[in-house]
Amino acid sequence: MNLNYYLLKVNGYSYIRLRYFYDGKRIDLTPPDVSVIEDHWDKENKENPIRKTDKDYLKKNRKLREHKERFEDVIKILKFRNIEPTKDNILFFIKTQENEHLPEIKINYPLIEILEKWRDQITNNIAGKSLSYRKTVKSVTGFYIKFFQSEFGFKYKNFDDINRTFFDDYFNYCVKELKYTNDTIKKHIYTFKTFLRWSLDEKYHNTNVTNYVPKMRKELNENVYLNEDEVLAIWNFKDCEYTNPEHKKYTTEYIVNVRDKISGKRGGIREKLITNWELTRDMFIFSCTTGLRYSDVVKVTVADYDFYQQSLQIIPQKTNKGGIVVRIPMSDESDNILKIIWEKYSSGKSSTSYLFPKTKFDNDYPNQKLNKILKDMCKTPILSKQLNRTFIKNYVKGEEVVTDISGRKYLYEEISFHSGRRTFATRAMKITNNPEQVKKITGHLSDRIFNRYVGANKEDVKKIKNMWDESKLKVKEEEVKKTDEDKTIELLNIRRSNGEITNQQFLTIVTQLLKKRKPKNEKSKKKSIPKKKL
């Protein structure tokens, strides 16, 4: 419904008319007695068309708004009663009211009918909403309709019936009848809140019922993060790179990383291409080495690097209301993974350019698409063997913790872009054992007021800065000490627990120690075998 005022000029006089279109026909309605000269009329301002130059502009604009809202209500009532909102029907409806003036109109719309109307509007809007969102709306709407017809929700027939117990009743319905987990129920509730906001905007009700949301226990799953060996495995997956002919086994979608101008008489533009798998790998590893969320990674610009402090300075998108600047140290070592990625994507770009390339429509690469490519990459034969660590998934249904009966899940099945942020935080905690410093770098807002005043620990910053040097992650021969083997293994185990060396490093060094010990043991065990007499 789209009602707008316009100024009609006849024989030198100006008249205000309220116009809307129905079934392809234009309908003009006469508003209350409000006069205005042409110079005081602003046709671009739909809400307050009378300019401030009119001495009574506030009173007149308020009167026009009220009149417009009441006509909108009349049209909605006629549509709800399956009566065409023609000009004659609108005027007849107004005249049949008890008072001469149009009264306040209120109708208690049925929830199911308006919910179905919203569902149809969303699912039929192919251009405006994604396919996954339209499927979600269609599915969740079906569950709510069943809820309204069940013993849990039969009492909720109209918008006025929604109160603080509404979401509690739906929560109990999902847990007891549908056996759903808390995460699934949250998705249903947030979808219904979207419907409530839409119906409020459409004036089907005038109550802010979106605050009535129950508190639910969070899932108790193991955090999906990568250890050092797993990060290196993905980083060393070179088959996805554009310069490697093997990339055609996985993808043929290419992205322009940077365009260089070619000097000389011929001139022109030279494009540096990468594959979409290569971009996904680098953006994910960038998240692992910085702790940034997806929403921050796609917004990083070349100017965010501070050469004097050797750090990235980012204002997190999610928490930028807090005004917190996150400073992420970057090592100057040539084998530092973060530095390698930074130089690869910043080279040839201006300071105002985004670090990572955009789509051909100049949009951010969708998180869903990056997650799909990341999972496909990790499921390849090369990586799946190295990312086969398993863990158990737990679910929360109401207050009950339930273990997934399907068994343990593999890392390559559950990995997502956000695993990079968890990876950074986990390794940083192992290296520094300083939660305050890690929060300061990751930008977490827990105890944020206190953390703003925590001084930077230079030793911890140095450890974090260098923790992604490949030389720190790979096994070195000098790690094998020439001391007693048992004491060495004990010390190595402590270092592994503290995160100073990886599991692979520990096993490699212990294997070398045991190999050195084996000849001595075998030699000591040899006994002389007496010759048999003939």
Beta strands, then each sheet from edge to edge (+ up, - down):
strand 1: 4-10
strand 2: 13-22
strand 3: 25-29
strand 4: 254-261
strand 5: 269-275
strand 6: 305-306
strand 7: 311-314
strand 8: 326-329
strand 9: 390-391
strand 10: 394-397
strand 11: 400-403
strand 12: 409-410
sheet 1: 1+ 2- 3+
sheet 2: 4+ 5-
sheet 3: 6+ 7- 8+
sheet 4: 9+ 12-
sheet 5: 10+ 11-
end
